[in-house]
Amino acid sequence: MSLLAEQDRYLSIRRRLGADLSTDERILRRFAAFVDNDGAEYIDTRLIMRWLESLPSASAGTRGARFRVARQFAAWLHGTDPRHEVPPQGLVPGHVQRVHPHIYSDAEIIAIIEHARSLPSVYGMRGLTCSTLFGLIAVTGLRINEALRLDQTDLDIETGVLRVRFGKLGKERLLPLDPTVAQKLESYGRERDRLLGRRSEALFVACKGHRLGDCGARYNFALVCQQIGLRPRQDYKRHGRGPRIHDLRHTFAVRTMLNWYRSGHDVGREMIKLTTWLGHASPTDTYWYLEAVPELLELAAARITSAAEGEQ
């Protein structure tokens, strides 16, 4: 069996087992293309390391993820043919350090949505889809892949409830939307169907009617950020570095907590709501925002000091 055919079988089996391969598949296909161009018949450690060196520079976490994906595939191949070599585990450290989030201002979010609306395309779907997608993430804190995997049937217009079926760790949750958000999504759906017809069950589609992919969404977001000065302009369609689409989620979480502190809410009691809404596995993941944003940390410290003084 050829390497590419074995790759497809490997991905198919993992997908049937419930694995979320949105990132792994993209990495593995790049690796398989490198192996194919190299003409190698069998995978070994040196081949994987040469592939890693051929890629653009990245953080330790990204390099570790690339190595992990290639190593897992090598282990799969080794099980059927021992001539494939499995690199030693930990050969490429994968320590992930959380990136300090960029908290968008209202003006920046408005600029992102407005400039996304003007992205050029034949039918206008590119701008329509990207502006709606970015706006939805900004007001709900959805992960990018959660938003991209939404189907049209996941939105109940009558109740204004959005069903997120593909959350992290396979968790499903229901999000009651503000009426204005539900209306925006309904309006997007009508215009999408008017322009393209119902070619796909996907909620967010590209110009040809198929589901918008992760790479397309991230590229368009990076392009918009370059246009409004949040990222330096790049040649050859490169993304560059700067605020990320995931930071819209961070901004939503931080603003929610800031509003609670400023309005005198019991943040400890409210936190479980935000944890559930964001689809976090534990409140500990949500409390991380206290450390990530100085203002939140100061407000939390002031609240603790005030409570301690009241007990004296």
C-alpha distance (Angstrom), angle and dihedral (degrees) to the residues before:
residue distance angle dihedral
M1 . . .
S2 3.82 . .
L3 3.77 121.1 .
L4 3.83 93.0 -113.9
A5 3.80 91.8 50.1
E6 3.80 90.6 48.7
Q7 3.79 89.2 49.2
D8 3.82 90.8 55.0
R9 3.80 91.2 47.7
Y10 3.81 91.0 48.9
L11 3.81 92.3 50.7
S12 3.80 92.1 44.8
I13 3.80 93.4 53.3
R14 3.80 93.5 46.4
R15 3.80 90.4 48.2
R16 3.82 91.2 52.0
L17 3.79 88.4 52.1
G18 3.79 88.8 59.3
A19 3.82 100.5 -102.4
D20 3.80 118.3 154.9
L21 3.80 101.8 -128.5
S22 3.81 100.1 172.7
T23 3.81 91.0 117.5
D24 3.81 102.2 23.6
E25 3.80 93.2 54.1
R26 3.79 92.6 53.2
I27 3.82 91.2 50.3
L28 3.79 93.8 44.9
R29 3.79 94.2 50.2
R30 3.80 90.1 52.8
F31 3.80 89.3 50.4
A32 3.81 92.5 48.1
A33 3.80 90.7 50.1
F34 3.82 89.6 52.5
V35 3.81 91.6 49.8
D36 3.80 90.6 48.0
N37 3.81 92.6 50.7
D38 3.80 90.0 46.2
G39 3.79 91.1 54.5
A40 3.81 92.6 -134.4
E41 3.80 116.7 158.4
Y42 3.79 95.9 -162.1
I43 3.78 134.7 31.7
D44 3.78 119.7 -121.0
T45 3.79 137.8 163.9
R46 3.79 95.5 -93.7
L47 3.81 91.4 52.5
I48 3.81 91.9 52.2
M49 3.80 92.1 47.6
R50 3.82 91.8 49.2
W51 3.81 88.5 51.4
L52 3.80 91.5 51.7
E53 3.81 90.7 50.4
S54 3.82 91.1 51.0
L55 3.81 92.2 59.4
P56 3.81 125.7 85.7
S57 3.78 115.0 -88.0
A58 3.79 113.6 -84.9
S59 3.78 142.5 170.9
A60 3.79 121.3 -75.7
G61 3.80 89.4 -105.5
T62 3.81 92.8 54.5
R63 3.81 93.0 46.3
G64 3.79 89.3 48.4
A65 3.80 91.2 50.9
R66 3.81 91.9 50.0
F67 3.80 91.2 50.0
R68 3.82 92.0 46.9
V69 3.82 92.4 53.1
A70 3.81 93.5 48.2
R71 3.81 92.1 44.5
Q72 3.82 93.0 50.9
F73 3.79 90.2 51.4
A74 3.82 90.6 48.2
A75 3.81 89.3 52.1
W76 3.81 89.7 51.5
L77 3.81 91.2 51.0
H78 3.81 92.0 45.0
G79 3.79 89.0 58.5
T80 3.79 90.5 63.6
D81 3.79 98.9 31.0
P82 3.84 120.2 21.8
R83 3.81 90.8 -158.1
H84 3.81 86.2 81.9
E85 3.80 109.7 86.4
V86 3.81 124.4 -138.0
P87 3.83 111.6 -145.5
P88 3.81 117.9 -130.8
Q89 3.78 112.9 -86.7
G90 3.80 111.9 -106.5
L91 3.81 93.8 23.6
V92 3.81 87.8 128.7
P93 3.82 109.5 37.3
G94 3.78 112.4 -129.4
H95 3.78 101.4 -166.1
V96 3.79 106.3 157.4
Q97 3.78 117.6 -151.5
R98 3.76 113.0 -167.3
V99 3.78 112.0 -113.5
H100 3.79 114.4 -121.0
P101 3.82 102.9 -108.9
H102 3.76 124.6 -122.1
I103 3.79 108.7 -129.6
Y104 3.79 106.9 -148.1
S105 3.78 121.6 -138.2
D106 3.80 120.7 -132.4
A107 3.79 89.1 -105.9
E108 3.82 92.1 53.1
I109 3.80 93.2 49.9
I110 3.80 91.5 48.6
A111 3.81 90.4 48.6
I112 3.82 91.7 49.9
I113 3.81 92.4 51.8
E114 3.82 94.3 43.0
H115 3.80 94.4 48.9
A116 3.81 91.5 43.6
R117 3.80 87.9 56.0
S118 3.80 89.6 59.8
L119 3.83 96.6 51.6
P120 3.83 105.3 130.3
S121 3.81 124.0 -114.7
V122 3.81 138.4 142.4
Y123 3.81 98.3 -100.8
G124 3.79 97.7 20.8
M125 3.82 91.8 -111.2
R126 3.78 93.9 124.4
G127 3.77 93.8 61.7
L128 3.79 94.0 37.9
T129 3.80 94.0 50.9
C130 3.81 97.9 41.5
S131 3.80 95.6 46.8
T132 3.82 91.3 48.8
L133 3.81 92.9 44.8
F134 3.81 94.4 49.1
G135 3.79 91.0 45.6
L136 3.80 92.5 50.8
I137 3.81 92.4 51.2
A138 3.81 90.7 48.0
V139 3.82 94.1 54.1
T140 3.81 98.8 37.6
G141 3.81 105.7 30.5
L142 3.80 92.3 -129.6
R143 3.79 118.8 167.1
I144 3.81 111.0 -110.4
N145 3.81 93.7 -114.3
E146 3.81 91.7 47.6
A147 3.80 89.2 55.8
L148 3.80 94.9 44.5
R149 3.81 92.6 51.3
L150 3.80 94.0 54.1
D151 3.80 116.0 119.2
Q152 3.78 125.3 -150.8
T153 3.80 89.8 -108.8
D154 3.81 90.9 58.2
L155 3.81 89.9 75.7
D156 3.81 116.1 76.0
I157 3.78 103.0 -162.2
E158 3.82 94.7 -171.3
T159 3.81 95.0 56.0
G160 3.80 96.9 26.8
V161 3.80 91.5 -129.0
L162 3.81 123.0 144.2
R163 3.80 117.5 -153.7
V164 3.81 114.2 -146.2
R165 3.79 104.3 -162.7
F166 3.79 100.7 169.9
G167 3.79 105.9 51.8
K168 3.77 124.7 153.1
L169 3.83 113.8 -66.0
G170 3.80 88.1 14.8
K171 3.80 94.4 -71.0
E172 3.79 119.3 153.6
R173 3.80 123.9 -152.1
L174 3.80 141.0 172.9
L175 3.81 121.4 -129.7
P176 3.83 119.7 -162.2
L177 3.80 104.5 -144.6
D178 3.76 129.4 -147.6
P179 3.85 107.5 -102.7
T180 3.80 91.0 -115.6
V181 3.81 90.7 56.1
A182 3.81 92.5 49.0
Q183 3.81 89.4 49.5
K184 3.81 91.5 51.5
L185 3.80 90.9 51.9
E186 3.80 91.4 47.1
S187 3.81 90.4 50.1
Y188 3.81 90.4 48.9
G189 3.82 90.4 51.3
R190 3.81 92.9 51.9
E191 3.80 92.6 49.4
R192 3.83 92.1 44.5
D193 3.81 91.4 53.4
R194 3.80 92.2 44.1
L195 3.79 91.9 54.5
L196 3.81 100.5 38.4
G197 3.78 109.1 10.2
R198 3.79 119.5 -129.1
R199 3.79 99.7 -51.5
S200 3.80 96.8 147.9
E201 3.79 141.2 25.0
A202 3.81 88.5 -131.1
L203 3.79 118.6 111.9
F204 3.81 95.4 -145.6
V205 3.79 114.8 44.2
A206 3.80 137.5 177.1
C207 3.81 125.6 -127.8
K208 3.81 94.6 -79.3
G209 3.79 92.5 52.7
H210 3.80 99.1 -105.9
R211 3.80 124.7 121.0
L212 3.79 113.8 -74.3
G213 3.80 109.2 -110.9
D214 3.78 131.7 -136.3
C215 3.81 94.1 -110.7
G216 3.81 92.7 50.1
A217 3.80 92.9 48.7
R218 3.81 93.5 48.5
Y219 3.80 93.4 45.4
N220 3.80 92.9 51.1
F221 3.80 91.1 47.1
A222 3.81 91.3 50.8
L223 3.81 90.3 47.8
V224 3.79 92.3 52.0
C225 3.82 90.8 47.7
Q226 3.80 89.4 52.4
Q227 3.81 90.6 51.1
I228 3.80 93.6 53.4
G229 3.81 95.5 41.8
L230 3.82 100.5 -105.7
R231 3.81 90.2 116.0
P232 3.83 129.6 28.9
R233 3.80 113.0 -103.1
Q234 3.80 114.8 -99.9
D235 3.80 137.2 -157.5
Y236 3.80 125.7 -130.8
K237 3.84 93.8 28.6
R238 3.80 92.9 -69.5
H239 3.79 117.7 162.4
G240 3.78 98.0 -138.3
R241 3.79 122.0 -162.4
G242 3.76 128.7 -66.6
P243 3.81 142.1 84.2
R244 3.79 112.9 -2.6
I245 3.77 134.5 -141.5
H246 3.83 87.3 -115.0
D247 3.80 88.1 62.4
L248 3.81 88.0 71.3
R249 3.80 85.8 67.5
H250 3.81 90.9 48.4
T251 3.80 90.0 49.6
F252 3.80 91.8 52.5
A253 3.81 92.1 51.1
V254 3.80 94.6 45.2
R255 3.80 94.3 48.0
T256 3.79 91.4 49.1
M257 3.79 91.0 53.8
L258 3.81 93.4 43.3
N259 3.80 90.1 53.4
W260 3.82 90.1 51.6
Y261 3.81 92.7 51.4
R262 3.79 94.2 44.7
S263 3.81 93.2 48.2
G264 3.81 93.7 47.9
H265 3.82 97.9 -111.4
D266 3.80 121.0 157.6
V267 3.80 96.2 -104.8
G268 3.81 92.8 -168.7
R269 3.80 90.8 60.0
E270 3.80 94.0 40.9
M271 3.80 94.9 48.3
I272 3.80 95.2 80.3
K273 3.81 88.3 60.4
L274 3.80 91.5 55.8
T275 3.80 91.7 44.0
T276 3.81 90.1 54.2
W277 3.80 93.5 43.5
L278 3.81 93.3 51.4
G279 3.80 92.9 44.4
H280 3.80 94.2 -121.7
A281 3.78 117.5 166.0
S282 3.80 91.9 -135.1
P283 3.84 139.4 8.7
T284 3.80 85.5 -115.3
D285 3.82 88.6 73.3
T286 3.80 90.1 52.7
Y287 3.79 94.3 46.8
W288 3.81 88.3 59.3
Y289 3.82 87.5 82.5
L290 3.80 88.8 68.5
E291 3.80 88.9 64.9
A292 3.79 95.3 38.9
V293 3.81 97.0 56.4
P294 3.83 118.3 50.4
E295 3.81 95.0 -152.2
L296 3.78 91.7 55.0
L297 3.79 91.2 48.5
E298 3.80 90.4 50.9
L299 3.80 92.5 49.1
A300 3.79 91.4 48.3
A301 3.79 91.5 48.8
A302 3.82 91.1 48.6
R303 3.80 90.9 50.1
I304 3.82 91.3 50.7
T305 3.84 91.8 47.4
S306 3.80 91.5 49.0
A307 3.80 91.7 49.8
A308 3.81 91.4 48.7
E309 3.80 92.3 50.5
G310 3.80 90.6 49.6
E311 3.80 90.7 56.5
Q312 3.81 93.1 54.1
